[in-house]
Structure formats: C-alpha cells, structure tokens
Amino acid sequence: MRQIITLEKEIAFKTMVGEITSISLEPDLAFINDSEIEGNLVISGTYKMTEASTLEEEFNYKIPVEIMLTTSLDEEKRRIDINNFTYAIVNEEALEVKVEVLIEGLEKIDVDVIEEDSEEVLEEESEEEVLEEEKVELLEDVREESLDEESKEDDIEVLKTEDEETNDDILPSFDDMSNKITEEQATASLSESGGVEVMVNNENNKEVMDSIFSAFANTEETYATYSVYILREDDNLEEVMAKYKTNRDTLAEYNDLDNLKIGTKLIIPTAITEANEG
C-alpha cells in the first residue's frame, strides 16, 4: 500500500512578515495502532519583518496531526515520510504551508477474517456438495422409476404374449386345423352365428384332436364337436347356450365366464351322442 495525504495549514505571525530567510520541517509522527497515526509537524526558521530590514526574527510552530487509515498495516512493513513541503507568505501576516505525508506499508491480513471467510467458503462448498448429492439422488430416483416403468411394461408385454400363445393353443385357426386334419377326418364350416365349427367323424381322430386342443389335457374328453363362438354386441349367454344345447357348467370347464366381453371366443363342446344324433 502507498498513500499520500496532503495537510494544509496557515500560521499567523505576531508581527509583519516581509521575508522568510530560513525554514525547516521536522515530522514527529508515529503509528499508535495498525491504522491510526498521531503526532506533530514542527515548522521553524527565521524571517524579516521587511525585505530591507537587517534584523531576523525566529519562529517555531507545532502543527498537530491525526490520520486515520482505512486499512491496517503490518507493523514491520510500514513507514511514514514527507513527500513534499511548500510554503507561501499571505498578506505579510501569515505563513501558509502545504505538507504531503507519504505512508507506505503492507496491509495486515486479519486471520480471524480469513478464518471466517474460509468457513463461509467451506459452508458454501458444503451446501453445493449437498445440493449436488441431492441432485444425483433425484436423478437416480427418476432413473429407477423409469426402469421400474419399463420393467412393468415388459412384464405386461410378456403376459400378453403368454396369453396370446395360450389362446393360439386353445383356439387354433381354421388353416392350422385344415393342415392337421385331412378331409376324410374332419369337415369345417363357418356357422351362421359367426363361429367356427370343426366336426370330427370318429374316435380314431382323438390323437389329432389332443394335439390341436392341448389345453384340454386335464379334462376327460367325451366330445366329438367343438364350436368356437365369437361374442358380438347383442349376444346373450343364455341364448348362446340354448343355441348350442349346452349349460353354464360345461362352458365353465373351457371358458372364463366371469370375464366375457365383445370379441371373446367361447369354446362350446358337443357330446358324441349329440353329434351322432345330429
């Protein structure tokens, strides 16, 4: 730090001042603490009351000085000096002096302030770390939720696929049945109700039917005809049972009657005796 402070003072003489014959400035300034300076500027010399006078008079004045700095200076690195000194006679009655005081030094580092600043920085860094951790945790939660959603969708898709495969096993298409059953073993026709009806002519074809209707393995098969009826908007289950001469218990062995809706494929078995009578 380097700072110049200008001090101005007008010194009144007791007599007329015609000429300053000699003048000196002796600074008596010192630091009283890290940021305050006190002392005196001692101005002394000789003068004549008139320029033509041969007599010289002496003068000596002390100018008190107090300087307050805005910063604190290190005790070992500071100094006070006079940068410049000028004077002038005013109206032959006073002496006007201007003194430039030079102050140099190294600014003192406040350890307490540094510690407080360091603590504030650490607190800010700690808060930033906490926010960053919370951000990372939030992103991980969002990612886990996303993965859970994808996993659920995958599970749903798998379940749908299994259901479709099961329905394909239980309800084979007409083309698949035609490939497995020859014209001599079975005939197929579309019923007026919109269902598909497969007729088996004799019991020798039971092995073929067991292959097609693999889902019926847990039941004792006594049927020769299996009708597949697709439910439509105005259909009534009672009317369908009456049409195919069956009952609810028989339908329940092959269908989920609690979850019927438009488009549901009902498997309707017909007993061998009924098929023969027909």
C-alpha positions in Angstrom: 0.0 0.0 0.0 1.3 3.5 -0.8 -0.8 6.6 0.1 -0.1 10.4 0.1 -2.0 12.6 2.5 -1.9 16.4 2.0 -2.0 18.7 5.0 -2.5 22.4 4.7 -2.2 25.0 7.5 -2.0 28.8 7.8 0.3 30.0 10.5 -0.3 33.5 11.9 2.7 35.7 12.9 2.7 38.2 15.7 4.5 40.8 13.5 4.6 41.6 9.9 6.3 39.1 7.7 8.3 40.5 4.8 10.7 37.6 4.0 11.3 34.1 5.2 15.1 33.8 5.5 15.2 30.1 6.6 12.6 27.3 7.3 12.7 23.7 8.3 10.1 20.9 8.8 10.6 18.2 11.4 7.9 15.5 11.3 7.2 13.8 14.7 4.6 11.3 13.6 4.0 7.7 14.7 1.5 4.8 14.5 -0.5 4.5 17.6 -2.1 1.3 16.3 -2.4 -0.6 13.0 -4.5 2.1 11.3 -4.0 5.4 13.2 -1.2 8.0 13.1 -0.7 10.8 15.6 2.0 13.4 16.2 3.2 16.9 15.2 4.8 18.7 12.3 7.3 21.1 13.7 8.0 24.1 11.5 10.7 26.5 12.5 13.1 29.1 10.9 13.8 32.9 10.7 12.2 35.8 9.0 12.5 39.6 8.4 9.6 42.0 9.0 10.6 43.8 5.8 12.8 42.9 3.0 15.1 45.9 3.7 15.4 45.0 7.4 18.7 43.7 8.7 17.1 42.1 11.8 15.9 38.5 11.7 13.3 37.0 13.9 12.9 33.3 14.8 9.7 31.4 14.7 8.7 27.9 15.8 5.2 26.2 15.4 3.8 22.8 16.1 1.0 21.6 13.8 -0.9 18.7 15.5 -1.7 15.8 13.1 -4.2 12.9 13.4 -4.5 10.5 10.4 -7.0 7.6 10.3 -6.3 4.9 7.6 -9.0 2.8 6.1 -6.7 -0.3 6.2 -4.5 -1.8 8.8 -0.8 -2.0 8.1 1.7 -4.7 9.2 3.9 -3.3 12.0 7.2 -4.4 10.4 6.4 -3.3 6.9 5.1 0.3 7.4 6.8 3.7 7.4 5.9 7.5 7.4 7.8 10.1 5.4 7.5 13.6 3.9 6.9 13.5 0.2 6.8 17.3 -0.4 6.8 20.6 1.6 5.9 24.1 0.2 5.1 27.4 1.9 4.0 31.0 1.0 3.6 34.4 2.7 -0.1 35.6 2.8 -0.7 39.3 3.1 2.5 39.8 5.1 0.7 38.5 8.1 0.7 34.7 7.9 2.6 31.7 6.5 0.7 29.2 4.5 2.3 25.7 4.5 1.4 22.5 2.5 2.8 19.2 3.6 2.4 15.9 1.7 2.8 12.9 4.1 3.8 9.6 2.5 2.5 6.4 4.1 3.7 3.1 2.9 3.2 -0.4 4.2 1.9 -3.9 3.8 -1.7 -4.4 4.5 -2.2 -6.5 7.6 -4.0 -9.8 7.0 -6.8 -10.4 9.5 -6.5 -14.0 10.5 -10.0 -14.0 12.0 -11.5 -12.6 8.8 -9.6 -15.2 6.8 -10.9 -18.0 9.1 -14.5 -16.6 8.8 -14.1 -16.3 5.0 -12.7 -19.8 4.9 -15.6 -21.1 7.0 -18.1 -19.3 4.7 -16.4 -20.8 1.6 -16.5 -24.3 3.3 -20.1 -23.8 4.2 -20.9 -22.7 0.6 -18.9 -25.7 -0.8 -20.7 -28.0 1.7 -24.1 -26.6 0.6 -23.1 -27.1 -3.0 -22.0 -30.7 -2.3 -25.3 -31.4 -0.5 -27.2 -29.9 -3.5 -25.2 -31.9 -5.9 -25.8 -35.1 -3.9 -29.5 -34.4 -3.7 -29.5 -33.8 -7.5 -27.7 -37.1 -8.1 -30.1 -38.9 -5.7 -33.1 -37.3 -7.5 -31.7 -38.4 -10.9 -31.1 -41.9 -9.6 -34.7 -42.0 -8.2 -36.1 -40.8 -11.6 -33.9 -43.4 -13.4 -35.1 -46.2 -11.0 -38.7 -45.1 -11.6 -38.1 -45.1 -15.3 -36.6 -48.6 -15.1 -39.5 -49.8 -12.9 -41.9 -48.5 -15.5 -40.0 -50.2 -18.3 -39.9 -53.4 -16.3 -43.7 -53.2 -15.7 -44.3 -52.7 -19.4 -42.0 -55.6 -20.2 -43.9 -57.8 -17.7 -47.2 -56.7 -19.3 -46.0 -57.5 -22.7 -44.7 -60.9 -21.6 -48.1 -61.7 -20.0 -49.9 -60.6 -23.2 -47.6 -62.8 -25.2 -48.2 -65.8 -23.0 -52.0 -65.2 -23.2 -51.8 -64.9 -27.0 -49.8 -68.1 -27.2 -52.3 -69.9 -24.8 -55.2 -68.6 -26.9 -53.5 -69.8 -30.0 -53.0 -73.3 -28.4 -56.7 -73.4 -27.3 -58.2 -71.8 -30.3 -56.3 -72.8 -33.4 -57.0 -71.1 -36.7 -59.0 -72.8 -39.4 -56.0 -73.0 -41.7 -53.9 -74.8 -39.0 -56.7 -77.3 -38.3 -57.1 -77.9 -42.1 -53.3 -78.7 -42.3 -53.5 -81.2 -39.4 -56.9 -82.8 -40.2 -57.5 -84.4 -43.6 -60.8 -84.1 -45.5 -61.6 -87.7 -44.6 -61.1 -87.0 -40.8 -63.0 -83.7 -40.4 -65.0 -81.0 -42.2 -65.0 -77.4 -41.3 -67.7 -74.8 -41.9 -68.5 -71.3 -40.8 -71.6 -71.2 -38.7 -74.3 -68.6 -39.3 -73.6 -67.1 -35.8 -70.1 -66.1 -36.9 -68.4 -69.0 -35.1 -66.0 -71.7 -36.5 -67.2 -75.3 -36.1 -64.9 -78.3 -36.5 -66.6 -81.7 -36.9 -64.7 -84.9 -36.1 -66.1 -88.1 -37.7 -64.9 -90.8 -35.5 -62.9 -91.6 -32.3 -59.8 -92.7 -34.2 -59.0 -89.0 -34.6 -58.8 -88.4 -30.9 -54.9 -88.2 -31.0 -55.2 -85.5 -33.7 -57.7 -83.5 -31.5 -55.5 -84.0 -28.4 -52.6 -82.4 -30.4 -54.8 -79.4 -31.6 -56.6 -78.9 -28.3 -53.6 -79.4 -26.0 -55.2 -77.1 -23.4 -57.9 -79.8 -22.8 -55.4 -82.3 -21.4 -56.7 -82.0 -17.9 -60.3 -82.9 -18.8 -61.9 -86.2 -19.8 -62.8 -85.7 -23.4 -66.2 -87.1 -24.4 -66.9 -84.7 -27.2 -66.8 -85.0 -30.9 -67.7 -81.4 -31.9 -66.0 -78.2 -30.7 -67.6 -75.0 -31.8 -65.8 -71.7 -31.4 -68.3 -68.8 -31.0 -67.2 -65.1 -31.1 -69.4 -62.9 -28.8 -70.9 -60.0 -30.5 -72.5 -56.8 -29.1 -76.1 -58.0 -28.8 -75.3 -61.6 -27.7 -76.8 -63.1 -24.6 -75.0 -66.1 -22.9 -78.3 -67.9 -22.2 -79.3 -67.6 -25.9 -75.9 -69.0 -26.9 -76.2 -71.9 -24.5 -79.7 -72.6 -25.9 -78.5 -72.4 -29.5 -75.7 -75.0 -28.8 -77.7 -77.1 -26.4 -75.2 -76.8 -23.5 -75.1 -75.4 -20.0 -73.1 -73.0 -17.9 -71.2 -75.7 -16.0 -70.0 -77.3 -19.3 -68.9 -73.9 -20.7 -67.1 -73.0 -17.5 -64.8 -76.0 -17.9 -63.4 -74.4 -21.1 -64.0 -70.7 -20.7 -63.6 -67.9 -18.1 -67.3 -66.9 -17.9 -66.5 -64.1 -15.4 -64.6 -62.1 -17.9 -66.8 -62.2 -21.1 -66.7 -59.3 -23.5 -67.3 -58.5 -27.1 -64.9 -60.5 -29.2 -64.4 -63.2 -26.6 -64.0 -66.7 -28.2 -66.3 -69.2 -26.5 -65.3 -72.9 -26.8 -68.5 -74.9 -26.9 -68.2 -78.7 -26.7 -70.9 -81.1 -28.0 -71.2 -84.6 -26.7 -70.5 -87.6 -29.0 -74.1 -88.8 -28.7 -75.5 -85.4 -29.6 -73.1 -85.2 -32.5 -74.2 -88.6 -33.8 -77.9 -87.7 -33.3 -77.3 -84.6 -35.3 
